[in-house]
Structure formats: C-alpha cells, structure tokens
C-alpha cells in the first residue's frame, strides 16, 4: 500500500474553516441568556464573601 504525502489544507479551506468556527462561537455567545446587572454585581459580592477573602 502506497502512502500518500501529507498535503496541508489550502488557504481557502483554512479561511472557510475559520469562518465556520467564528460563526459557531458567535452563535453560542449570542444565545446565552442575558444576565441582569444586579446579578452580575452580586456574583462579585458573593466572591468577596468567600472563605478565601476573610
């Protein structure tokens, strides 16, 4: 059996793959439920009251 040499992906394939990954990442970020500003601040208050900050 003859082994075929490894061919790196073409520039177009790299660009297309990058576009697909960026689109997927953007969709994941945009589909996350919004968090209220108060909840955001409370998460830091919770951290500051933790055992590591006593």
N, C-alpha and C positions, 0 to 999 in steps of 0.2 A: 504494500500500500504506500503510495507516494504522499508525503506530507506537503500540503500547500503552504507557501510562505505567509507569514502574518502580514496582513495589509492594514495599516492604520485607517481609521474612518476618514472619509472625505470631509473637506471643510463644510460642505453643505449639510452633511449628516450631523456634524458637530453643532452647527448653528441650529438646525431643526431640533435636535435633542435638547439643547439649552433652552430653546423657546418652549418646548413641551414642559420641561421641569419648572421654568419660571411661571408658566400659566397655571400649573398644578399647585405650586406654592401660593400663588396669589389667590386662587380659589379657596384654598384651605384657610388662609388668613381672613378673607372676606366672609367666610361662612361661620366664623366664630361668633357666638352670641355676644352682644355688646355688654360691657360692664359699666355700672354707674360709677361716677367719680367718687361718691361716698364709699362704695365697696372697695374701690382702688385704694383710697386713703386708709380704710380700716384694715386692709391687708398689711400695710406697713405698721399700723398701730399694734396689730397682733404680733408681728415680728419683734417689735421693740419691747413687748411684754414677755417675750420668751425667756427660757431659762438661761440662754447664752448672754442676755443683756441685763442680768440682775446686778 
